[in-house]
Amino acid sequence: MLKKESSADELLAMIRSGEAVALDVREDDEREAKDLSVPSEHLPLSRMSEQVFDDFLTALGATTKVVIYCASGGRSQRVVNHFSDKAAKAGVELLNLPGGVLKNAGK
């Protein structure tokens, strides 16, 4: 059975309610230029490694959902694809924010 993909509005609501943590994988200069109006962790894709991601998962504590975003959704989808199995073993679900910052800033 295929899992229904959550909409951007649903994911942003999950972040705002504390049900999920947001992870921004854009580079520093992109983050400074434009951002979503939600609290987020920042781990640029250029600095992401297996160990860095393991450390991030460990620091999450009881959080079970992480919404990953970038400028348009491509890089964040790559992170979701690459780390989903590892995250699932830690009891964490990774979700990609469709459209990234470009489509969701100001929501």
Order of alpha helices (4+ residues) and beta strands (2+ residues): alpha-beta-alpha-beta-alpha-beta-alpha-beta-alpha
